[in-house]
Amino acid sequence: MTQADTGTRNSALAMKVIGWCVILGPLIAFAYPPGVLWGEAPAFPSLGPAHPDSHLQGLHPYLFMLFSMYAAWAILMIRGARDPKANAALFDWGILANLLHALLMVPMAFFYPNEHAHLWTDIPILIALCVACWVFHPNRTARG
């Protein structure tokens, strides 16, 4: 087996793992503080001020929007694992979108006092996704 074959196989595996983690991670950890406790537990000291009350009991609509965007990417990553080279743009999107998202959230976490929790939750996860997409990008791993 050549280095290119091994690299492509590793990229395919990474696509499946990233896809399933992006889908299952939020479902499993949907009760983590930034998603549920904001607005529900305003006295919780490390979360900052509460978001405005919501009929969704603290779940803001942007959580559902973000979940739908990441669910779409995850499904495409899982499907794209059949041919990583042909679906390399999914890695490019993962790097660019997650990096821009994280970079946008850093100043917001400091500017808006109720957004500090992003510094130790969402932002590190977004950077980890960027790194994983960079390391396992099919154009990098399939060189032989």
Secondary structure, DSSP 4 states (H G I P E B T S, - for coil): --HHHHHHHHHHHHHHHHHHHHHHHHHHTTTSHHHHTTTT-TT-GGG-SPPPP-TTTT--HHHHHHHHHHHHHHHHHHHHTTSTGGGHHHHHHHHHHHHHHHHHHHHHHHHSGGGGGGGGTHHHHHHHHHHHHHHT-HHHHT--
